[in-house]
């Protein structure tokens, strides 16, 4: 059986749409106050922007993308990132999971200093 490029693209689109739907629910459940007044179109736009943000730092796993959204909402970090925070997500020798954990520690540390 030969899988055509168009079939792979369609499969990818379906997976992304499933992720978006799941993440809309995640955002509404976990960040109800933040999500209040935002319709699904607006939330999809936010999710898409965070997917693009994650790509810039080689963050592709669904759980880690959701963590980035969580941290963005919770800590309201700037995009584009400041150099010190960008460095935490760009540590090439670390796994995606470890880079996300280091980024979170950096955000918590900065929040504690305010």
Beta strands, then each sheet from edge to edge (+ up, - down):
end
